[in-house]
């Protein structure tokens, strides 16, 4: 299993605000968050408890363009969302965003996990080709930049009553 992990602390927002944005994001919201980098993010299919929701992501991580669908596998209100990536079939790849708020600061943990279990582990080196060292650096830089940007957007919206 390959795990790429980023952590960012921000102020002025709660975990429920952050994750509600992620659950209800539209393409316009996503583009406003980070123009020319975030291209599309929207729900394709929704369910009442969020589990099973299918979303479409399209964004740049550094020089890499990522386009994929994701299905919500886990949702803990205000605390965590986990999507499993889909490219025709469900891939052995999960994106998790966890919010921890032990103080006034919101601690956001962004984790990308990819890999097989059992005998399928022999294919993990192929995943490492795609998730190169350069991509790992770019993904961390992306998270360090995007989450503070989202907080600013959400605070601006809250203050303007949106």
C-alpha positions as CSV (number, residue, x, y, z in Angstrom):
1,X,0.0,0.0,0.0
2,X,1.3,3.4,-0.9
3,X,0.2,6.3,1.3
4,X,0.6,10.0,0.6
5,X,-0.1,12.1,3.6
6,X,-0.5,15.9,4.0
7,X,-1.5,17.9,7.0
8,X,-2.6,21.5,7.1
9,X,-3.8,23.6,10.1
10,X,-6.1,26.5,9.4
11,X,-8.1,29.0,11.5
12,X,-11.6,30.5,11.3
13,X,-13.6,27.4,10.2
14,X,-15.1,24.3,11.6
15,X,-14.8,20.8,10.2
16,X,-18.6,20.6,9.4
17,X,-18.3,23.7,7.2
18,X,-15.3,22.3,5.4
19,X,-16.8,18.9,4.7
20,X,-20.3,20.2,3.9
21,X,-18.6,22.3,1.1
22,X,-16.9,19.1,-0.2
23,X,-20.2,17.2,-0.2
24,X,-22.1,19.9,-1.9
25,X,-19.5,21.4,-4.2
26,X,-20.4,22.4,-7.8
27,X,-18.1,23.1,-10.7
28,X,-18.6,26.8,-10.2
29,X,-17.7,26.5,-6.4
30,X,-14.6,24.4,-7.3
31,X,-13.4,26.8,-9.9
32,X,-13.9,29.8,-7.6
33,X,-11.8,27.9,-4.9
34,X,-8.8,27.7,-7.2
35,X,-9.3,29.1,-10.8
36,X,-7.4,27.3,-13.6
37,X,-6.3,24.5,-11.3
38,X,-9.6,23.2,-10.1
39,X,-11.6,22.5,-13.2
40,X,-14.6,20.4,-12.2
41,X,-16.1,18.8,-9.1
42,X,-19.7,17.9,-8.8
43,X,-22.1,15.2,-7.7
44,X,-23.2,12.7,-10.3
45,X,-25.4,10.7,-8.0
46,X,-26.5,11.4,-4.5
47,X,-27.9,9.4,-1.6
48,X,-29.6,10.6,1.6
49,X,-26.8,9.5,4.0
50,X,-24.0,10.5,1.6
51,X,-22.6,7.0,1.5
52,X,-22.6,5.9,-2.1
53,X,-22.6,9.4,-3.6
54,X,-20.6,9.6,-6.8
55,X,-18.7,12.7,-7.7
56,X,-16.5,13.8,-10.6
57,X,-13.1,15.5,-10.0
58,X,-11.0,17.2,-12.6
59,X,-8.0,19.2,-11.4
60,X,-4.3,19.8,-11.8
61,X,-1.8,18.5,-9.2
62,X,1.3,20.3,-10.3
63,X,1.8,19.3,-13.9
64,X,-0.5,16.2,-13.6
65,X,-4.1,16.5,-14.6
66,X,-6.3,14.2,-12.6
67,X,-9.8,13.3,-13.9
68,X,-11.7,10.6,-12.1
69,X,-15.0,9.7,-10.4
70,X,-15.1,8.8,-6.7
71,X,-17.7,7.1,-4.6
72,X,-18.2,8.0,-0.9
73,X,-17.2,5.0,1.1
74,X,-17.2,6.6,4.5
75,X,-18.7,9.8,5.9
76,X,-18.6,11.0,9.5
77,X,-20.3,14.4,9.6
78,X,-17.8,17.1,10.5
79,X,-14.9,14.7,10.7
80,X,-14.2,12.6,7.6
81,X,-15.0,11.8,4.0
82,X,-13.4,8.9,2.1
83,X,-13.8,8.4,-1.6
84,X,-12.8,5.4,-3.6
85,X,-11.6,6.3,-7.1
86,X,-13.3,4.9,-10.1
87,X,-12.0,4.7,-13.7
88,X,-14.5,2.4,-15.3
89,X,-14.1,0.1,-12.3
90,X,-13.4,0.8,-8.6
91,X,-9.7,1.2,-8.2
92,X,-7.6,0.2,-5.2
93,X,-7.2,4.0,-4.5
94,X,-8.8,6.0,-1.8
95,X,-8.8,9.8,-1.0
96,X,-9.6,10.7,2.6
97,X,-10.0,14.1,4.1
98,X,-10.2,14.1,7.9
99,X,-10.9,17.1,10.1
100,X,-9.6,17.3,13.6
101,X,-10.4,20.3,15.8
102,X,-8.8,19.9,19.3
103,X,-8.5,23.7,19.6
104,X,-9.8,26.7,17.6
105,X,-7.5,25.6,14.7
106,X,-8.9,23.0,12.2
107,X,-6.4,20.4,11.5
108,X,-7.0,18.9,8.0
109,X,-5.4,15.6,7.1
110,X,-5.4,14.7,3.4
111,X,-4.5,11.1,2.7
112,X,-4.2,9.3,-0.7
113,X,-3.9,5.5,-0.4
114,X,-3.3,3.2,-3.3
115,X,-2.5,-0.4,-3.5
116,X,-3.7,-4.0,-3.5
117,X,-4.0,-6.6,-0.8
118,X,-3.1,-10.2,-0.8
119,X,-1.4,-11.5,-4.0
120,X,-2.4,-8.2,-5.8
121,X,0.5,-6.5,-3.9
122,X,2.8,-7.6,-6.6
123,X,1.2,-4.8,-8.7
124,X,2.0,-2.0,-6.2
125,X,5.3,-1.1,-8.0
126,X,3.2,-0.2,-11.1
127,X,1.2,2.2,-8.9
128,X,4.5,3.8,-7.8
129,X,5.2,4.6,-11.5
130,X,2.1,6.8,-11.5
131,X,2.5,8.1,-7.9
132,X,6.1,9.1,-8.5
133,X,8.3,11.0,-6.0
134,X,7.6,14.2,-8.0
135,X,3.9,13.6,-7.8
136,X,4.1,13.1,-4.1
137,X,5.8,16.5,-3.7
138,X,3.3,18.2,-6.0
139,X,0.4,16.6,-4.1
140,X,1.7,17.8,-0.7
141,X,2.3,21.3,-2.2
142,X,-1.2,21.3,-3.7
143,X,-2.8,20.5,-0.3
144,X,-0.7,23.1,1.5
145,X,-2.0,25.7,-0.9
146,X,-5.6,24.7,-1.5
147,X,-6.9,24.2,2.0
148,X,-6.0,27.7,3.2
149,X,-7.5,29.1,0.0
150,X,-10.8,27.2,0.7
151,X,-10.9,28.5,4.2
152,X,-10.6,32.1,2.9
153,X,-13.4,31.4,0.4
154,X,-15.7,29.9,3.0
155,X,-15.1,32.7,5.5
156,X,-15.8,35.3,2.8
157,X,-19.1,33.5,1.9
158,X,-20.1,33.3,5.6
159,X,-19.4,37.0,6.1
160,X,-21.4,37.9,3.0
161,X,-24.3,35.6,4.0
162,X,-23.9,33.2,1.1
